[in-house]
Amino acid sequence: MKKILFVTLLFIGCIHFVSSQTRLFPTPAHVSVGKGTFSVYKDIAFETSGEYPQLIATSLSDELSKLNLSSGPDNQKGRIILTLNSNASIKNEGYLLQITADGVSMEASTESGIFYAKEALLQLVRFYKGELPVCSIKDYPRYEWRGFMLDESRHFFGKEKVKQYLNMMASLRMNIFHWHLTDEPGWRIEIKRYPKLTTIGAIGNYHDPGAPAAFYTQEDIKEIVAYAAERHIMVIPEFDMPGHATAVCRAYPEVSGGGEGRWQHFTFHPCKEETYEFISNVLDEIIELFPSPYIHIGGDEVHYGNQSWFTDPEIQQFIKDNDLKNEVGLEHYFVRRITDMVASKGKTIIGWDEIVDAGISPSKAVVMWWRHDRQYQLVKALEQGFTVIMTPRRPLYGDFVQYGSHKIGRFWGGYNPIEDLCRFPEPIVHLMQGYEDQVMGLQMSMWTERIADVKRLDYMTFPRLAAVAESAWTPAKSKECSLFMQKLPFFLDYLNEQNIYYFNPFNPEEHAEPGEPKRKEDVLQDG
């Protein structure tokens, strides 16, 4: 009987604890919940000081007007106060959000902080239907890099879908959009000096090599970069090299490094000066479009398509003349040279974790650790002094399945359920002990070989993206994944309102797993 009573009291205590939490995604660093509520009406008044708070107030007013809120009474006195104070002792990107029975106040020391306070308030209004609990929120991010990568080389999704994802990222306080625009199936960015990159290189996708050319014009890119910047999201372009360059080399075979079978044109030619001139010219146009201090150059999986490097007399002579030892040494030569080229243009490269072994200076590069089965590569990067971003395949690759019965997607000794994303990076923090200042943050990487339409893209992204935001923003001491899962249904309701298809971890049969189209060669074989 005592045991039953204890369990009952514990359950009641848990309910009280959960009810005292705010329905915010991601969970704030500190929350104090009081008694009472404050009603937000669609015509609520604002009080601001300064140009940017006024801009945010105008945006917030517009967004509140679109919600199903009632009009306030004639004697309404409550208001929303926005204060930007650069001298306030509030952490970068952080904010204070105070809700009393008389109104709402938001304060931050940076523009991004005021923006995130606005996004937090919007979530509260949505999830509490305008009747906000009295509370005090002091919030700031765990990591400075809170990213999402979208691969549009394998399949192209278009400007409006990208904008929708930027909106969702902003709501979740995510601030990095890593845009994978070049790879084997297609080149997706207009380069005026090299028109064949889009007239030839943009043709095809992963399932159909003959699909019509799909790419972003430079005006599209400018529009999206500006749209992201308004939401305090930095766009990082990826220009893959020396491997994953098939679309480029198909369009301009004079810079191709050869390759065999399906790997034909997979690499740039690593010894021709013409190759480096070509890359430099392309980089100039990319840098003009993207104000980010970073350019992602890939640098991974070169061995898949460098067969010709072993037999090409010119390449073999180059290895000998430059004392590069072997083909891996040549790969590292290429990476070092591109690193210096990018640095000379005032930018810093980001590369996948293979670049740790290339002999480049940690002052010129940031490493993305992606090979979860090679934890030693993460440790090596940190020990060498590199700044690191965590995006290991397990659990942060979005193309891994998220439920045991799902058939489409990747497995590697398991898969990536939402709970694993929420728990990250705690299982590996011991590897980074003593190097915490070198860890910029983490990101979810969405590879799209098996994601050919927006329905499946949504299904593989949501609600897992909310868990990534939780891990990237919420300080470890404030994060409790069981509580995150208990409030997740509010986020699922929001996805319903946004007409976003998603996987429901509480009812796996609610939404069927979207199918995958067959590759064109598979259709021909079947027929």
C-alpha positions as CSV (number, residue, x, y, z in Angstrom):
1,M,0.0,0.0,0.0
2,K,2.9,2.4,0.9
3,K,4.5,1.6,-2.5
4,I,1.3,2.4,-4.3
5,L,1.0,5.7,-2.4
6,F,4.6,6.6,-3.1
7,V,4.2,6.0,-6.9
8,T,1.0,8.0,-6.9
9,L,2.6,10.9,-5.1
10,L,5.6,10.7,-7.5
11,F,3.2,10.7,-10.5
12,I,1.3,13.7,-9.1
13,G,4.7,15.5,-8.5
14,C,5.7,14.8,-12.1
15,I,2.4,16.2,-13.4
16,H,2.9,19.3,-11.3
17,F,6.5,19.7,-12.6
18,V,5.5,19.3,-16.2
19,S,2.6,21.7,-15.8
20,S,5.0,24.3,-14.4
21,Q,7.1,24.1,-17.6
22,T,6.4,26.5,-20.5
23,R,5.4,25.1,-23.8
24,L,8.4,26.3,-25.6
25,F,10.6,24.7,-28.3
26,P,13.5,24.6,-27.5
27,T,13.2,24.5,-23.7
28,P,14.5,27.8,-22.1
29,A,17.6,27.9,-19.9
30,H,15.6,29.2,-16.9
31,V,11.9,29.4,-16.2
32,S,10.0,30.6,-13.2
33,V,6.3,30.2,-13.3
34,G,4.0,32.4,-11.2
35,K,0.3,32.6,-10.6
36,G,-2.3,34.0,-13.0
37,T,-2.4,34.8,-16.7
38,F,-2.2,37.6,-19.2
39,S,-4.4,37.7,-22.3
40,V,-2.8,38.7,-25.6
41,Y,-5.3,40.2,-28.0
42,K,-4.8,40.7,-31.7
43,D,-4.8,44.5,-31.4
44,I,-2.5,44.7,-28.3
45,A,-0.4,47.8,-28.0
46,F,3.4,47.9,-28.2
47,E,6.0,50.1,-26.6
48,T,9.5,50.1,-28.1
49,S,12.7,52.0,-28.0
50,G,14.9,52.1,-31.1
51,E,14.6,51.1,-34.8
52,Y,15.1,47.4,-34.5
53,P,12.6,46.8,-31.6
54,Q,10.1,48.8,-33.6
55,L,10.7,46.6,-36.7
56,I,10.2,43.4,-34.5
57,A,7.1,44.9,-32.9
58,T,5.6,45.5,-36.4
59,S,6.4,42.0,-37.4
60,L,4.9,40.6,-34.2
61,S,1.8,42.6,-34.6
62,D,1.3,41.4,-38.1
63,E,1.8,37.7,-37.0
64,L,-0.6,38.1,-34.1
65,S,-3.2,39.5,-36.4
66,K,-3.1,36.2,-38.4
67,L,-3.9,34.1,-35.3
68,N,-7.3,33.3,-34.0
69,L,-7.2,35.9,-31.2
70,S,-10.1,38.0,-30.0
71,S,-10.1,41.8,-30.0
72,G,-9.2,43.5,-26.7
73,P,-11.7,45.4,-24.5
74,D,-11.8,49.2,-24.8
75,N,-10.2,49.6,-21.4
76,Q,-7.3,47.3,-22.3
77,K,-4.2,48.4,-20.5
78,G,-1.7,45.6,-21.0
79,R,1.0,46.0,-23.6
80,I,4.1,44.4,-25.0
81,I,7.4,46.2,-24.3
82,L,10.5,45.5,-26.4
83,T,13.8,46.8,-25.2
84,L,17.2,46.5,-26.9
85,N,20.0,47.4,-24.5
86,S,23.5,46.6,-25.6
87,N,24.8,47.3,-22.1
88,A,22.5,44.8,-20.4
89,S,24.1,41.7,-18.9
90,I,22.3,39.3,-21.2
91,K,24.3,36.7,-23.1
92,N,24.7,37.0,-26.8
93,E,21.5,35.8,-28.6
94,G,19.8,35.5,-25.2
95,Y,16.8,37.3,-23.9
96,L,14.6,38.0,-20.9
97,L,10.9,37.5,-21.3
98,Q,8.6,38.6,-18.4
99,I,4.9,37.9,-18.4
100,T,2.9,39.5,-15.6
101,A,-0.8,40.0,-15.1
102,D,-0.3,43.4,-16.6
103,G,1.7,42.8,-19.7
104,V,4.7,41.4,-21.4
105,S,8.3,42.7,-21.5
106,M,11.1,41.5,-23.7
107,E,14.7,42.6,-23.3
108,A,18.0,41.6,-25.0
109,S,21.4,42.9,-25.6
110,T,21.5,41.9,-29.3
111,E,19.2,42.1,-32.2
112,S,19.1,38.3,-32.5
113,G,18.1,38.2,-28.8
114,I,15.1,40.4,-29.4
115,F,14.2,38.4,-32.4
116,Y,14.3,35.1,-30.4
117,A,12.2,36.7,-27.7
118,K,9.6,37.5,-30.3
119,E,9.6,33.9,-31.6
120,A,9.3,32.6,-28.1
121,L,6.3,34.8,-27.4
122,L,4.7,33.7,-30.6
123,Q,5.0,30.1,-29.6
124,L,3.5,30.8,-26.2
125,V,0.5,32.7,-27.8
126,R,-0.1,29.8,-30.2
127,F,0.3,27.0,-27.6
128,Y,-1.7,28.7,-24.9
129,K,-4.3,30.2,-27.2
130,G,-3.5,33.7,-26.1
131,E,-3.9,33.1,-22.4
132,L,-0.3,33.3,-21.3
133,P,0.9,32.0,-17.9
134,V,2.6,34.5,-15.7
135,C,6.3,33.6,-15.8
136,S,9.8,34.8,-16.1
137,I,12.1,33.4,-18.7
138,K,15.9,33.9,-18.9
139,D,17.1,32.2,-22.0
140,Y,20.3,31.8,-24.0
141,P,21.8,29.1,-26.3
142,R,24.1,26.3,-25.4
143,Y,25.9,26.4,-28.8
144,E,26.5,29.1,-31.3
145,W,26.1,26.8,-34.3
146,R,22.5,25.4,-34.4
147,G,22.3,24.1,-37.9
148,F,20.3,22.2,-40.5
149,M,21.8,21.0,-43.8
150,L,19.6,20.4,-46.9
151,D,21.0,18.5,-49.9
152,E,19.4,19.8,-53.1
153,S,21.9,18.2,-55.5
154,R,20.2,14.8,-55.2
155,H,16.7,16.3,-55.4
156,F,15.6,19.9,-55.9
157,F,12.8,21.3,-53.7
158,G,12.7,25.0,-54.6
159,K,12.6,28.4,-53.2
160,E,9.2,28.3,-51.4
161,K,10.1,25.1,-49.6
162,V,13.4,26.5,-48.5
163,K,11.7,29.6,-47.1
164,Q,9.2,27.4,-45.2
165,Y,12.1,25.6,-43.6
166,L,13.8,28.9,-42.7
167,N,10.6,30.0,-41.0
168,M,10.5,26.7,-39.0
169,M,14.2,27.1,-38.1
170,A,13.7,30.6,-36.9
171,S,10.8,29.5,-34.7
172,L,13.2,26.9,-33.2
173,R,16.0,29.4,-32.7
174,M,18.2,27.6,-35.2
175,N,20.7,29.9,-36.9
176,I,22.6,28.0,-39.6
177,F,21.3,26.8,-43.0
178,H,24.0,24.7,-44.6
179,W,23.0,24.5,-48.3
180,H,24.4,21.5,-50.2
181,L,24.0,22.8,-53.8
182,T,26.6,20.7,-55.7
183,D,27.3,17.0,-55.9
184,E,27.0,14.1,-58.3
185,P,23.4,14.3,-59.6
186,G,23.2,18.1,-60.2
187,W,24.7,21.5,-59.9
188,R,22.0,23.9,-58.4
189,I,23.5,27.4,-58.5
190,E,23.8,29.8,-61.5
191,I,27.4,30.8,-62.2
192,K,27.4,33.4,-65.0
193,R,31.0,32.8,-66.1
194,Y,30.3,29.1,-66.6
195,P,26.7,28.7,-68.1
196,K,27.1,25.0,-68.8
197,L,27.0,24.4,-65.1
198,T,23.3,24.9,-65.3
199,T,22.5,24.1,-68.9
200,I,24.2,20.7,-68.5
201,G,25.3,20.3,-64.9
202,A,21.8,21.0,-63.5
203,I,20.1,18.3,-65.6
204,G,19.1,15.2,-63.6
205,N,18.5,14.1,-60.1
206,Y,19.3,11.0,-58.1
207,H,16.4,9.0,-59.5
208,D,16.3,10.4,-63.0
209,P,19.5,11.5,-64.7
210,G,17.4,13.0,-67.5
211,A,15.2,15.2,-65.3
212,P,14.9,18.8,-66.6
213,A,17.5,21.2,-65.3
214,A,16.7,22.6,-61.9
215,F,18.7,25.3,-60.2
216,Y,18.6,28.6,-58.3
217,T,19.4,31.8,-60.2
218,Q,21.6,34.3,-58.6
219,E,18.6,36.5,-57.9
220,D,16.9,33.5,-56.2
221,I,20.0,33.0,-54.1
222,K,20.1,36.7,-53.1
223,E,16.4,36.6,-52.1
224,I,16.8,33.5,-50.0
225,V,20.0,34.8,-48.3
226,A,18.3,38.0,-47.4
227,Y,15.2,36.2,-46.2
228,A,17.4,34.0,-43.9
229,A,19.3,37.1,-42.6
230,E,16.0,38.7,-41.6
231,R,15.5,35.6,-39.4
232,H,19.1,35.7,-38.1
233,I,20.0,32.6,-40.1
234,M,23.4,32.4,-41.8
235,V,23.4,30.5,-45.1
236,I,26.6,28.4,-45.7
237,P,27.0,27.2,-49.3
238,E,28.8,24.0,-50.1
239,F,30.9,23.6,-53.2
240,D,32.1,20.0,-53.2
241,M,35.7,19.2,-54.1
242,P,37.9,17.4,-55.0
243,G,35.3,14.5,-55.0
244,H,31.5,14.6,-55.4
245,A,32.2,16.9,-58.5
246,T,30.4,14.8,-61.1
247,A,27.9,17.4,-62.2
248,V,30.7,20.0,-62.6
249,C,33.0,17.7,-64.6
250,R,30.1,16.5,-66.8
251,A,29.5,20.1,-67.8
252,Y,33.3,20.9,-68.1
253,P,35.2,17.7,-68.7
254,E,38.4,19.6,-69.2
255,V,38.7,19.8,-65.4
256,S,37.6,16.2,-64.8
257,G,39.9,13.8,-62.9
258,G,38.5,10.8,-64.8
259,G,36.9,7.9,-62.9
260,E,35.3,4.7,-64.0
261,G,31.7,3.5,-64.5
262,R,29.3,5.3,-62.2
263,W,32.2,7.2,-60.8
264,Q,33.2,8.8,-64.1
265,H,33.9,12.6,-63.6
266,F,33.6,12.1,-59.8
267,T,36.8,14.2,-59.0
268,F,38.3,17.4,-60.3
269,H,41.7,16.9,-62.0
270,P,44.1,17.6,-59.2
271,C,47.1,18.6,-61.2
272,K,45.9,21.0,-63.9
273,E,46.3,24.7,-63.2
274,E,43.2,25.1,-65.3
275,T,41.3,23.3,-62.6
276,Y,42.4,25.7,-59.9
277,E,41.6,28.7,-62.1
278,F,38.1,27.3,-62.7
279,I,37.5,26.8,-59.0
280,S,38.8,30.2,-58.1
281,N,36.5,31.8,-60.7
282,V,33.4,29.9,-59.4
283,L,34.3,30.7,-55.8
284,D,34.4,34.4,-56.7
285,E,30.8,34.3,-57.8
286,I,29.7,32.2,-54.8
287,I,31.4,34.5,-52.3
288,E,29.7,37.5,-53.9
289,L,26.3,35.8,-53.3
290,F,26.9,34.5,-49.7
291,P,28.2,37.0,-47.1
292,S,28.9,34.1,-44.7
293,P,32.5,33.9,-43.5
294,Y,32.5,30.2,-44.3
295,I,32.6,28.2,-47.5
296,H,32.1,24.5,-47.2
297,I,34.3,22.6,-49.6
298,G,33.4,19.0,-48.8
299,G,36.7,17.2,-49.0
300,D,35.3,13.7,-48.3
301,E,35.1,10.3,-50.0
302,V,37.6,11.1,-52.7
303,H,38.5,7.4,-53.0
304,Y,35.1,6.5,-54.5
305,G,36.0,8.0,-57.9
306,N,39.8,8.6,-58.1
307,Q,40.6,5.4,-60.0
308,S,42.2,7.3,-62.9
309,W,44.6,9.0,-60.5
310,F,46.4,5.6,-60.2
311,T,46.9,5.2,-63.9
312,D,47.1,8.7,-65.4
313,P,50.7,9.3,-66.4
314,E,50.4,13.1,-65.8
315,I,49.0,12.6,-62.3
316,Q,51.5,9.9,-61.3
317,Q,54.4,12.2,-62.5
318,F,52.9,15.1,-60.5
319,I,52.8,12.9,-57.3
320,K,56.5,12.0,-57.9
321,D,57.7,15.5,-58.7
322,N,56.0,17.0,-55.6
323,D,57.0,14.2,-53.3
324,L,53.3,13.5,-52.4
325,K,54.0,9.8,-51.7
326,N,50.7,8.5,-53.1
327,E,47.2,9.4,-54.2
328,V,46.1,10.3,-50.7
329,G,49.0,12.7,-50.5
330,L,47.7,14.2,-53.7
331,E,44.2,14.6,-52.2
332,H,45.7,16.4,-49.3
333,Y,47.7,18.6,-51.6
334,F,44.5,19.6,-53.3
335,V,42.7,20.4,-50.0
336,R,45.6,22.5,-48.7
337,R,45.7,24.5,-51.9
338,I,42.0,25.2,-51.9
339,T,42.2,26.1,-48.2
340,D,44.8,28.7,-49.0
341,M,42.8,29.9,-52.0
342,V,39.7,30.4,-49.9
343,A,41.7,32.1,-47.2
344,S,43.2,34.5,-49.7
345,K,39.6,35.5,-50.6
346,G,38.9,36.4,-46.9
347,K,36.9,33.2,-46.1
348,T,37.4,30.1,-43.9
349,I,36.7,26.7,-45.2
350,I,34.6,24.1,-43.6
351,G,35.2,20.5,-44.5
352,W,34.1,17.0,-43.5
353,D,36.4,15.2,-41.0
354,E,38.7,13.8,-43.7
355,I,40.4,17.2,-43.9
356,V,41.9,16.7,-40.4
357,D,44.6,14.6,-42.0
358,A,45.4,17.0,-44.8
359,G,48.0,19.0,-43.0
360,I,46.1,22.3,-43.0
361,S,46.2,25.0,-40.4
362,P,43.4,24.9,-37.8
363,S,43.3,28.7,-38.1
364,K,42.1,28.3,-41.7
365,A,39.5,25.6,-41.4
366,V,36.5,24.3,-39.4
367,V,35.9,20.5,-39.2
368,M,32.5,18.8,-39.5
369,W,32.7,15.5,-37.7
370,W,30.3,13.1,-39.5
371,R,31.7,9.6,-39.2
372,H,30.1,8.5,-36.0
373,D,32.0,5.2,-36.2
374,R,35.3,7.1,-36.1
375,Q,35.2,8.9,-32.8
376,Y,39.0,9.1,-32.9
377,Q,38.6,11.5,-35.8
378,L,36.7,13.9,-33.5
379,V,39.3,13.6,-30.8
380,K,42.1,14.1,-33.3
381,A,40.5,17.3,-34.7
382,L,40.2,18.7,-31.2
383,E,43.7,17.7,-30.2
384,Q,45.1,19.4,-33.3
385,G,43.3,22.6,-32.4
386,F,40.5,22.6,-34.9
387,T,37.1,24.1,-34.2
388,V,34.5,21.4,-34.7
389,I,30.8,21.1,-35.6
390,M,29.1,17.9,-34.6
391,T,26.9,16.2,-37.3
392,P,27.6,12.4,-36.8
393,R,25.5,10.1,-38.9
394,R,24.2,8.5,-35.7
395,P,22.1,10.3,-34.6
396,L,22.1,13.5,-36.7
397,Y,21.7,12.3,-40.3
398,G,18.1,12.8,-41.3
399,D,18.1,10.1,-44.0
400,F,18.4,7.4,-41.3
401,V,15.0,5.9,-40.5
402,Q,13.3,7.0,-37.3
403,Y,11.2,3.9,-36.4
404,G,12.0,0.2,-36.4
405,S,9.4,-0.9,-38.9
406,H,10.2,1.8,-41.5
407,K,11.7,0.4,-44.7
408,I,13.0,3.5,-46.5
409,G,16.1,5.1,-45.3
410,R,19.5,4.1,-43.8
411,F,20.4,1.8,-40.9
412,W,23.9,1.5,-39.4
413,G,23.7,-0.7,-36.3
414,G,20.4,1.0,-35.6
415,Y,18.6,4.1,-36.7
416,N,17.9,7.7,-35.5
417,P,14.7,8.0,-33.4
418,I,13.8,11.4,-32.0
419,E,14.8,10.4,-28.5
420,D,18.4,9.9,-29.6
421,L,18.6,13.3,-31.2
422,C,17.2,14.9,-28.0
423,R,19.8,13.1,-25.8
424,F,22.7,14.2,-28.0
425,P,25.5,15.1,-27.4
426,E,25.6,13.7,-23.8
427,P,26.7,10.2,-24.8
428,I,29.9,11.6,-26.3
429,V,30.7,14.7,-24.2
430,H,33.5,12.8,-22.5
431,L,35.3,12.9,-25.8
432,M,35.3,16.7,-25.8
433,Q,36.3,17.2,-22.2
434,G,38.8,20.0,-21.9
435,Y,38.1,21.1,-25.5
436,E,34.6,22.5,-25.0
437,D,35.6,26.0,-26.3
438,Q,36.5,24.4,-29.7
439,V,33.0,22.9,-30.2
440,M,30.9,25.4,-32.2
441,G,27.7,23.3,-32.0
442,L,25.8,20.7,-34.0
443,Q,23.5,20.3,-37.0
444,M,21.1,17.9,-38.5
445,S,22.2,16.9,-42.1
446,M,19.4,15.9,-44.5
447,W,20.8,13.9,-47.4
448,T,18.2,13.3,-50.1
449,E,19.1,10.3,-52.2
450,R,15.9,8.6,-51.0
451,I,13.9,11.8,-50.5
452,A,12.4,12.9,-53.8
453,D,9.4,15.1,-52.8
454,V,8.4,17.6,-50.2
455,K,6.0,15.1,-48.4
456,R,8.8,12.7,-47.7
457,L,11.2,15.5,-46.9
458,D,8.8,16.8,-44.2
459,Y,8.3,13.3,-42.9
460,M,12.0,12.7,-42.4
461,T,12.6,16.2,-40.9
462,F,9.7,16.6,-38.5
463,P,9.4,16.5,-35.6
464,R,13.1,15.5,-35.3
465,L,14.2,19.0,-36.1
466,A,12.6,20.2,-32.8
467,A,14.8,17.7,-31.0
468,V,17.9,19.0,-32.7
469,A,17.0,22.5,-31.7
470,E,16.6,21.3,-28.1
471,S,20.1,19.7,-28.1
472,A,21.7,22.8,-29.8
473,W,20.0,25.5,-27.7
474,T,19.0,24.2,-24.3
475,P,21.8,24.1,-21.7
476,A,22.5,20.5,-20.5
477,K,21.3,21.3,-17.0
478,S,18.0,22.5,-18.3
479,K,17.4,19.7,-20.8
480,E,15.2,16.7,-19.9
481,C,14.2,14.6,-22.8
482,S,11.3,12.9,-21.1
483,L,9.7,16.3,-20.4
484,F,10.5,17.4,-24.0
485,M,8.6,14.3,-25.3
486,Q,5.6,15.1,-22.9
487,K,5.1,18.6,-24.4
488,L,5.9,17.5,-28.0
489,P,2.2,17.0,-28.9
490,F,1.8,20.8,-28.9
491,F,4.5,21.0,-31.6
492,L,2.7,18.3,-33.6
493,D,-0.5,20.3,-33.5
494,Y,1.5,23.3,-34.9
495,L,2.8,21.1,-37.7
496,N,-0.9,20.2,-38.5
497,E,-1.7,23.9,-38.7
498,Q,1.2,24.5,-41.1
499,N,0.1,21.5,-43.3
500,I,3.5,19.9,-42.7
501,Y,3.5,16.1,-43.0
502,Y,5.4,14.4,-40.2
503,F,6.1,11.2,-38.3
504,N,4.2,10.9,-35.1
505,P,6.3,9.1,-32.5
506,F,3.3,8.6,-30.3
507,N,1.1,7.0,-33.0
508,P,3.5,5.6,-35.6
509,E,0.6,4.4,-37.8
510,E,-1.1,7.9,-38.0
511,H,0.8,9.0,-41.0
512,A,2.0,6.4,-43.5
513,E,5.7,6.3,-44.4
514,P,5.8,8.1,-47.8
515,G,7.2,5.9,-50.6
516,E,10.3,6.4,-52.7
517,P,10.2,6.6,-56.5
518,K,12.3,4.1,-58.4
519,R,15.4,5.1,-60.1
520,K,15.1,5.3,-63.9
521,E,17.5,2.4,-64.5
522,D,15.4,0.3,-62.0
523,V,12.3,1.0,-64.0
524,L,14.0,0.0,-67.2
525,Q,15.2,-3.2,-65.6
526,D,11.8,-4.0,-64.3
527,G,10.2,-3.4,-67.7
